[in-house]
Amino acid sequence: MNTSYEPATTDHERFSPSRTIRPVIIGAGPAGLTAAYQFGKAGVVSTVLEADDVVGGISRTAVRDGWRFDIGGHRFFTKVRVVSDLWHEILEPEDFLVRPRMSRIFYKGRFYDYPLRAMNALRNLGPIEAVRCVLSYLWVRVRPPKDQTHFEGWVASRFGWRLYRTFFKTYTEKVWGVPGTELQADWAAQRIKNLSLLRAVINSLMPRRNQTNVTSLIEKFEYPRYGPGMMWERCTELVEDQGSTVLLSCPVRRIGHARGRAFEVEALGPEGPVVVEATDVISSMPLPHLIGAMDPPVPADVQKAADGLGFRDFLTVALVVPWDDGFEDNWIYVHAPDVEVGRIQNFGQWSPHLVKDGRTCLGLEYFVTEGDHLWASDDADLVELGKVEMARLGLLDPSRVEAGYVVRMPKAYPMYDAHYQDNVDAVRDWLAQYATNVYPVGRNGMHRYNNQDHSMFTAMLTVENVLADDHTDRHDVWQVNVEEDYHEEIR
């Protein structure tokens, strides 16, 4: 095995824009399939290698006995027009439902609007606690947290310590499995953006006609009739109609590279190794797996950086109940510290086509680490846990549950710990010098908490970069999803 490293080649003839393009795309989720589809529209045939036996990645729709489960709940709303246009290019108008957006926080037996609406939150908390929360907020305006680089300090500086502990601390620590001081503020900046208690109060109190720059949250979103997996199953058909190949159950094991470029990708298929020549590699596989597959291997310090990138895993316990035992929300955040469930979906509120007549499915979401006690539990035990916790919360009589299912999803959330950015930068620097035609895209590919639309947009821009000639300005794909506005906020 060759263990020498050489920077990118200067052989312009070999890699001229007129060369035949044979991209290999790793991963058949939103980013990977978007890349294949965009290549196909340009007349470029690609090979897609997917480790799982279904397409869609975390945006798949799991099916059990005719019940359909979304992995986390995927709203089809975006500020990126080209992504919206692509959704409607893939699916027909009648395939979309327009759904009302409703989510709330369940805390101490009460429901709170989410995102937080100041008057609703303060009214539910009661006059004494409401005053304490306001005073706590005023205090951080005078004496802000010294360290705002971590999640706890960042959020407390915008909402005050009491509201942070009530509405952010418990849920966030369930999601990530670490204290708020160990989670970097980058994640909060992406998900919460510039929302603050002061802005919420002002917008609640001032007449709308006196607000010169009104912002509000989306009240409706589109959703495919049979769940988000419908989008990617149809996209797979379109990609194959274009002449490209989508291979399932083909995890990538090796990426051969030399002279600063990758030249082939090897996967392990059901019938043995599959080796595909590549002029370009678009990868949505987890960034540590990409680096681990490089042949010859990367230097030890780069491998250490890649190995330092962590993930949080996810499982859903779906309980089939009579329709009347559901709730009007799409989902509910559970901030009770005495249960392990973090969020509850009502799949019937997403689409009646996910459930059956007179019934709905409540999806209890647990944020886990692969191999821990919940991940390793038997499905039957997890269903019983779900019943017990719903009863403890007072949200469901366990005797009403007619059936239960479990869906596991590894590598659902890239971890934003204290070292993640340095580790990502080290990997990016190595790729930029020694694998210049390998392009990370999507959530896990870039180790960034991208939504589905962001993941698709990174793929679209990457395809444009690959197809562009040497004199064209290239898109900086790493600038996707760094805007200041809250992603569900509209003006």
C-alpha positions as CSV (number, residue, x, y, z in Angstrom):
1,M,0.0,0.0,0.0
2,N,1.4,3.4,-1.0
3,T,1.7,5.6,2.2
4,S,3.2,8.7,0.5
5,Y,1.3,11.9,0.2
6,E,1.5,14.4,-2.7
7,P,-0.4,17.7,-3.0
8,A,-2.9,18.3,-5.8
9,T,-1.6,17.6,-9.3
10,T,-0.8,20.5,-11.7
11,D,-1.5,18.3,-14.7
12,H,-4.1,20.6,-16.3
13,E,-4.5,18.3,-19.3
14,R,-5.5,15.3,-17.2
15,F,-8.1,17.3,-15.2
16,S,-9.3,19.9,-17.7
17,P,-12.9,20.9,-17.7
18,S,-13.5,19.0,-20.9
19,R,-12.7,15.7,-19.2
20,T,-15.4,13.0,-18.9
21,I,-17.0,13.4,-15.5
22,R,-17.7,10.2,-13.6
23,P,-18.8,11.1,-10.1
24,V,-19.3,8.7,-7.3
25,I,-21.8,9.8,-4.7
26,I,-21.6,8.3,-1.2
27,G,-25.0,8.2,0.6
28,A,-28.5,8.2,-0.8
29,G,-30.0,10.8,1.6
30,P,-31.2,14.2,0.6
31,A,-27.7,15.5,-0.2
32,G,-26.5,12.5,-2.1
33,L,-29.7,12.0,-4.2
34,T,-29.9,15.7,-4.9
35,A,-26.3,15.6,-6.2
36,A,-27.1,12.6,-8.4
37,Y,-30.3,14.3,-9.8
38,Q,-28.5,17.5,-10.5
39,F,-25.7,15.7,-12.3
40,G,-28.3,13.8,-14.3
41,K,-30.0,17.0,-15.5
42,A,-26.6,18.1,-16.8
43,G,-26.2,14.8,-18.7
44,V,-23.7,13.4,-16.3
45,V,-24.2,9.8,-15.1
46,S,-23.2,9.0,-11.6
47,T,-23.0,6.0,-9.2
48,V,-24.6,6.3,-5.8
49,L,-23.4,4.0,-3.0
50,E,-25.7,3.7,0.0
51,A,-24.8,1.7,3.1
52,D,-28.4,1.1,4.2
53,D,-31.1,-0.9,2.4
54,V,-33.4,2.1,2.0
55,V,-32.9,5.6,0.7
56,G,-33.5,8.9,2.4
57,G,-31.0,8.8,5.2
58,I,-32.5,10.5,8.3
59,S,-35.3,11.8,5.9
60,R,-36.6,8.3,5.2
61,T,-40.0,7.1,6.1
62,A,-39.9,3.9,8.2
63,V,-42.8,1.4,7.6
64,R,-44.0,-1.2,10.1
65,D,-47.2,-3.2,9.4
66,G,-48.6,-0.4,7.2
67,W,-47.8,2.4,9.8
68,R,-45.4,5.1,8.6
69,F,-43.0,6.9,10.8
70,D,-41.0,10.0,10.1
71,I,-37.6,10.1,11.8
72,G,-37.8,13.3,13.9
73,G,-40.5,15.1,11.8
74,H,-39.5,16.9,8.6
75,R,-41.2,20.1,7.7
76,F,-40.9,21.1,4.0
77,F,-40.2,24.8,4.5
78,T,-37.2,26.7,3.2
79,K,-36.0,30.2,2.5
80,V,-33.9,28.7,-0.3
81,R,-36.1,29.1,-3.4
82,V,-34.1,26.7,-5.6
83,V,-34.6,23.9,-3.0
84,S,-38.3,24.6,-2.9
85,D,-38.4,24.5,-6.7
86,L,-36.6,21.1,-6.6
87,W,-39.0,19.6,-4.2
88,H,-41.9,20.5,-6.5
89,E,-39.9,19.2,-9.5
90,I,-39.5,15.8,-7.9
91,L,-43.1,15.4,-6.6
92,E,-46.4,16.3,-8.1
93,P,-48.6,19.1,-6.6
94,E,-51.1,16.5,-5.4
95,D,-48.4,14.7,-3.4
96,F,-48.0,17.6,-1.0
97,L,-50.2,18.5,2.0
98,V,-50.2,21.9,3.6
99,R,-50.1,21.3,7.3
100,P,-50.5,23.8,10.2
101,R,-47.4,24.1,12.4
102,M,-48.0,23.5,16.0
103,S,-45.5,22.5,18.7
104,R,-45.5,23.1,22.4
105,I,-43.4,22.4,25.5
106,F,-44.8,20.2,28.2
107,Y,-43.5,21.3,31.6
108,K,-45.0,20.6,35.0
109,G,-48.4,19.6,33.6
110,R,-48.7,22.7,31.4
111,F,-48.3,23.4,27.7
112,Y,-46.2,26.3,26.6
113,D,-46.0,27.6,23.0
114,Y,-42.8,26.9,21.2
115,P,-40.9,28.8,20.0
116,L,-41.5,30.7,23.2
117,R,-44.1,33.5,23.2
118,A,-43.4,35.7,26.1
119,M,-47.0,36.4,27.3
120,N,-47.9,32.7,27.1
121,A,-44.8,31.6,29.0
122,L,-45.1,34.2,31.7
123,R,-48.9,33.6,32.2
124,N,-48.4,29.8,32.5
125,L,-45.5,30.3,35.0
126,G,-47.8,32.4,37.3
127,P,-47.2,35.9,38.6
128,I,-44.5,35.2,41.1
129,E,-42.4,33.0,38.9
130,A,-43.0,35.4,35.9
131,V,-41.6,38.3,38.0
132,R,-38.6,36.2,38.9
133,C,-38.0,35.3,35.3
134,V,-38.2,39.0,34.2
135,L,-35.8,40.0,37.0
136,S,-33.5,37.2,36.0
137,Y,-33.5,38.5,32.5
138,L,-32.8,42.1,33.6
139,W,-30.0,40.8,35.7
140,V,-28.2,39.2,32.7
141,R,-28.5,42.5,30.9
142,V,-26.5,44.1,33.7
143,R,-24.3,41.1,34.5
144,P,-24.1,38.8,31.4
145,P,-22.6,35.4,31.7
146,K,-18.8,35.6,31.4
147,D,-18.5,32.7,29.0
148,Q,-21.0,32.7,26.1
149,T,-19.0,30.3,24.0
150,H,-21.0,27.4,25.3
151,F,-24.7,26.7,25.0
152,E,-25.6,27.5,28.6
153,G,-24.0,30.9,28.7
154,W,-25.2,31.8,25.2
155,V,-28.9,31.1,25.9
156,A,-28.9,32.5,29.5
157,S,-27.5,35.8,28.1
158,R,-30.6,36.0,25.9
159,F,-33.4,34.7,28.1
160,G,-32.1,34.9,31.7
161,W,-31.0,32.1,34.0
162,R,-34.5,31.1,35.2
163,L,-36.0,30.7,31.7
164,Y,-32.8,28.9,30.6
165,R,-33.2,26.3,33.4
166,T,-37.0,26.0,32.7
167,F,-37.1,25.8,28.9
168,F,-33.7,24.9,27.6
169,K,-31.5,23.1,30.0
170,T,-33.4,19.8,30.6
171,Y,-34.4,19.2,27.0
172,T,-31.0,20.1,25.5
173,E,-29.2,17.9,27.9
174,K,-31.5,15.0,27.0
175,V,-30.7,15.6,23.3
176,W,-27.0,15.7,23.7
177,G,-26.3,13.7,26.8
178,V,-23.9,16.3,28.2
179,P,-24.2,19.4,30.4
180,G,-25.0,22.6,28.6
181,T,-21.5,23.9,29.4
182,E,-20.0,21.2,27.2
183,L,-22.1,22.0,24.2
184,Q,-20.8,24.8,22.0
185,A,-22.9,27.9,21.4
186,D,-22.7,27.2,17.6
187,W,-25.6,24.8,17.9
188,A,-27.8,27.4,19.7
189,A,-26.8,30.0,17.2
190,Q,-28.0,27.8,14.4
191,R,-31.3,26.7,16.0
192,I,-32.3,29.7,18.1
193,K,-30.6,32.5,16.2
194,N,-31.5,36.0,17.2
195,L,-34.6,35.3,19.3
196,S,-34.6,36.8,22.7
197,L,-37.0,37.5,25.6
198,L,-36.8,41.3,25.1
199,R,-37.8,41.0,21.4
200,A,-40.6,38.5,22.2
201,V,-42.0,40.8,24.9
202,I,-41.8,43.9,22.7
203,N,-43.5,42.1,19.8
204,S,-46.2,40.8,22.1
205,L,-47.0,44.2,23.6
206,M,-46.6,46.6,20.6
207,P,-49.5,47.0,18.1
208,R,-48.4,45.3,14.9
209,R,-48.9,48.6,13.0
210,N,-46.2,50.2,15.1
211,Q,-43.6,47.5,14.4
212,T,-41.4,48.6,11.6
213,N,-39.6,45.3,11.0
214,V,-42.1,42.6,12.0
215,T,-40.9,39.0,12.2
216,S,-43.1,36.0,12.8
217,L,-42.8,32.2,12.7
218,I,-44.1,30.0,9.9
219,E,-47.6,28.9,10.6
220,K,-47.9,26.3,7.8
221,F,-45.5,24.0,6.0
222,E,-45.7,21.4,3.2
223,Y,-45.4,17.7,3.8
224,P,-45.5,14.7,1.4
225,R,-48.6,12.6,1.8
226,Y,-46.7,9.4,2.7
227,G,-43.8,11.1,4.6
228,P,-40.5,12.5,3.5
229,G,-39.3,9.1,2.3
230,M,-41.8,9.5,-0.5
231,M,-39.6,12.4,-1.9
232,W,-36.4,10.4,-1.9
233,E,-38.0,7.2,-3.2
234,R,-39.3,9.2,-6.2
235,C,-36.0,11.0,-6.6
236,T,-34.3,7.6,-6.8
237,E,-36.6,6.6,-9.6
238,L,-35.8,9.8,-11.5
239,V,-32.0,9.4,-10.9
240,E,-32.2,5.8,-12.3
241,D,-34.3,7.1,-15.3
242,Q,-31.4,9.5,-16.0
243,G,-29.1,6.5,-16.4
244,S,-27.4,6.7,-13.0
245,T,-27.0,3.7,-10.7
246,V,-28.1,3.6,-7.0
247,L,-26.7,0.7,-5.1
248,L,-28.1,-0.1,-1.7
249,S,-26.5,-2.2,1.0
250,C,-23.1,-1.0,-0.3
251,P,-21.1,0.6,2.6
252,V,-18.0,2.3,1.3
253,R,-14.8,0.7,2.7
254,R,-12.0,2.4,0.7
255,I,-11.3,5.5,-1.3
256,G,-8.2,5.3,-3.4
257,H,-6.3,8.5,-3.9
258,A,-3.0,9.7,-5.4
259,R,-1.4,13.0,-6.5
260,G,-3.9,15.0,-4.5
261,R,-7.1,13.4,-6.0
262,A,-9.4,10.4,-5.4
263,F,-9.6,8.0,-8.3
264,E,-11.7,5.1,-7.2
265,V,-14.2,4.1,-4.5
266,E,-14.7,0.6,-3.2
267,A,-17.8,-0.6,-1.4
268,L,-18.8,-3.9,0.1
269,G,-21.9,-5.1,-1.7
270,P,-24.2,-8.1,-0.9
271,E,-22.3,-10.2,-3.4
272,G,-18.8,-8.9,-2.6
273,P,-16.6,-5.8,-3.3
274,V,-17.8,-3.2,-5.8
275,V,-15.1,-0.9,-7.2
276,V,-16.1,2.2,-9.1
277,E,-13.7,4.6,-10.9
278,A,-14.3,8.2,-9.9
279,T,-13.3,11.6,-11.3
280,D,-15.0,13.2,-8.3
281,V,-16.4,12.0,-5.0
282,I,-19.4,13.7,-3.3
283,S,-19.7,12.3,0.2
284,S,-22.5,12.6,2.7
285,M,-21.2,9.7,4.8
286,P,-20.1,10.7,8.4
287,L,-16.9,12.7,8.1
288,P,-14.9,10.3,10.4
289,H,-15.9,7.4,8.1
290,L,-14.8,9.3,5.0
291,I,-11.4,10.0,6.5
292,G,-11.1,6.4,7.8
293,A,-11.8,5.1,4.2
294,M,-8.9,7.0,2.6
295,D,-6.3,4.8,1.0
296,P,-3.4,5.4,1.6
297,P,-4.4,6.3,5.2
298,V,-4.4,9.9,6.4
299,P,-1.7,11.1,8.8
300,A,-2.2,10.2,12.5
301,D,-3.1,13.7,13.5
302,V,-5.8,14.0,10.9
303,Q,-7.2,10.6,11.8
304,K,-7.2,11.7,15.5
305,A,-9.2,14.8,14.6
306,A,-11.7,12.7,12.6
307,D,-12.0,10.2,15.4
308,G,-12.7,13.2,17.8
309,L,-16.0,14.0,15.9
310,G,-18.9,12.5,17.9
311,F,-22.5,11.9,17.1
312,R,-25.8,11.5,19.0
313,D,-28.1,8.6,18.0
314,F,-31.8,8.4,18.1
315,L,-34.7,6.0,18.5
316,T,-38.5,6.3,18.2
317,V,-41.0,4.2,20.2
318,A,-44.2,4.4,18.2
319,L,-47.4,3.7,20.1
320,V,-50.6,3.0,18.2
321,V,-53.6,4.6,20.0
322,P,-57.2,5.6,19.1
323,W,-57.3,9.0,17.3
324,D,-58.9,10.7,20.3
325,D,-55.9,9.8,22.5
326,G,-53.6,11.9,20.4
327,F,-53.2,15.7,20.6
328,E,-53.4,18.6,18.2
329,D,-49.7,19.3,18.0
330,N,-47.4,18.0,15.4
331,W,-45.0,17.4,18.2
332,I,-44.4,18.2,21.9
333,Y,-41.1,18.8,23.7
334,V,-40.9,17.1,27.0
335,H,-39.0,19.1,29.6
336,A,-39.8,16.8,32.6
337,P,-36.4,15.6,34.0
338,D,-38.0,12.5,35.6
339,V,-38.6,10.8,32.2
340,E,-36.2,9.9,29.4
341,V,-38.4,10.7,26.5
342,G,-37.4,14.0,24.9
343,R,-40.1,14.7,22.3
344,I,-43.4,13.2,21.2
345,Q,-44.6,13.2,17.6
346,N,-48.2,12.7,16.6
347,F,-47.8,11.2,13.2
348,G,-51.5,11.6,12.3
349,Q,-51.1,15.3,12.6
350,W,-48.4,15.3,10.0
351,S,-50.4,13.3,7.5
352,P,-53.5,11.1,7.8
353,H,-51.8,8.8,5.2
354,L,-49.1,7.8,7.8
355,V,-51.8,6.2,10.0
356,K,-54.9,4.2,9.7
357,D,-58.6,5.1,10.0
358,G,-59.6,6.0,13.6
359,R,-56.0,5.5,14.9
360,T,-52.9,7.6,15.2
361,C,-49.3,6.8,16.2
362,L,-47.5,8.7,19.0
363,G,-43.8,8.7,18.3
364,L,-41.8,8.9,21.6
365,E,-38.3,10.1,20.7
366,Y,-35.3,9.1,22.8
367,F,-31.9,10.7,22.2
368,V,-29.3,8.0,22.9
369,T,-25.7,6.9,22.2
370,E,-25.3,3.7,20.2
371,G,-24.8,0.8,22.5
372,D,-26.1,2.5,25.7
373,H,-28.9,0.9,27.8
374,L,-31.7,2.3,25.7
375,W,-30.2,1.5,22.3
376,A,-29.5,-2.1,23.5
377,S,-32.9,-2.7,25.0
378,D,-35.3,-5.1,23.5
379,D,-38.1,-3.5,21.5
380,A,-40.8,-4.9,23.8
381,D,-39.0,-3.4,26.8
382,L,-38.8,0.0,25.0
383,V,-42.5,-0.1,24.2
384,E,-43.3,-0.8,27.9
385,L,-41.0,2.1,28.9
386,G,-42.9,4.3,26.5
387,K,-46.2,3.4,28.1
388,V,-44.9,3.9,31.6
389,E,-43.5,7.4,30.8
390,M,-46.6,8.6,29.0
391,A,-48.6,7.5,32.1
392,R,-46.2,9.3,34.4
393,L,-46.6,12.5,32.3
394,G,-50.3,12.1,32.4
395,L,-50.5,12.2,28.7
396,L,-51.8,8.7,28.0
397,D,-53.6,5.8,29.6
398,P,-51.3,2.8,28.9
399,S,-54.3,0.5,28.4
400,R,-55.2,2.5,25.3
401,V,-52.1,1.4,23.5
402,E,-53.0,-1.2,20.8
403,A,-49.5,-1.9,19.3
404,G,-45.9,-0.6,19.6
405,Y,-42.9,-0.4,17.3
406,V,-39.3,0.8,17.6
407,V,-37.2,2.5,15.0
408,R,-33.5,3.2,15.5
409,M,-31.4,5.8,13.7
410,P,-27.6,5.9,14.3
411,K,-25.6,9.1,13.7
412,A,-28.7,11.4,13.8
413,Y,-27.0,14.5,15.2
414,P,-23.4,15.7,14.8
415,M,-22.0,16.6,18.2
416,Y,-21.0,20.2,18.9
417,D,-18.5,19.6,21.7
418,A,-15.6,21.9,22.6
419,H,-13.2,20.5,20.0
420,Y,-15.5,19.8,17.1
421,Q,-14.7,22.9,15.1
422,D,-10.9,22.4,15.3
423,N,-11.4,18.8,14.3
424,V,-13.5,19.7,11.3
425,D,-11.0,22.3,10.3
426,A,-8.1,19.8,10.4
427,V,-10.1,17.4,8.2
428,R,-11.0,20.1,5.8
429,D,-7.4,21.3,5.5
430,W,-6.2,17.8,4.7
431,L,-8.9,17.2,2.1
432,A,-8.2,20.6,0.4
433,Q,-4.6,19.7,-0.1
434,Y,-4.6,15.9,-0.6
435,A,-8.0,15.0,-1.9
436,T,-9.1,18.1,-3.9
437,N,-11.9,16.3,-5.7
438,V,-13.6,14.9,-2.6
439,Y,-16.5,17.1,-1.5
440,P,-18.3,16.6,1.9
441,V,-22.0,17.6,1.7
442,G,-25.0,17.3,4.0
443,R,-25.4,17.0,7.7
444,N,-23.1,14.2,8.6
445,G,-20.8,14.7,5.6
446,M,-20.0,18.2,6.8
447,H,-20.5,17.5,10.5
448,R,-23.0,20.4,10.7
449,Y,-26.5,20.5,12.0
450,N,-28.0,21.2,8.6
451,N,-31.7,20.9,7.9
452,Q,-32.9,18.9,4.9
453,D,-33.0,22.0,2.7
454,H,-29.5,23.1,3.8
455,S,-28.2,19.6,3.0
456,M,-29.8,19.7,-0.4
457,F,-28.4,23.2,-1.1
458,T,-24.8,22.1,-0.3
459,A,-25.2,19.3,-2.8
460,M,-26.6,21.6,-5.5
461,L,-23.7,24.1,-5.1
462,T,-21.2,21.3,-5.1
463,V,-22.5,19.9,-8.4
464,E,-22.2,23.4,-9.9
465,N,-18.6,23.6,-8.6
466,V,-17.7,20.2,-10.2
467,L,-19.4,21.2,-13.5
468,A,-17.8,24.6,-13.7
469,D,-14.7,25.4,-15.7
470,D,-11.5,26.5,-14.1
471,H,-12.3,30.2,-14.6
472,T,-15.6,30.2,-12.7
473,D,-15.8,31.4,-9.2
474,R,-16.6,28.5,-6.9
475,H,-19.3,28.4,-4.3
476,D,-18.1,28.2,-0.7
477,V,-20.4,25.4,0.4
478,W,-19.3,25.8,4.0
479,Q,-21.1,29.1,4.1
480,V,-24.5,27.4,3.8
481,N,-26.6,27.7,7.0
482,V,-24.6,30.5,8.6
483,E,-27.2,33.2,8.2
484,E,-28.2,35.2,11.2
485,D,-32.0,34.8,11.0
486,Y,-33.8,32.0,12.8
487,H,-34.5,29.4,10.2
488,E,-38.3,29.4,10.7
489,E,-38.6,33.1,11.0
490,I,-40.2,35.1,8.2
491,R,-40.5,38.9,7.6
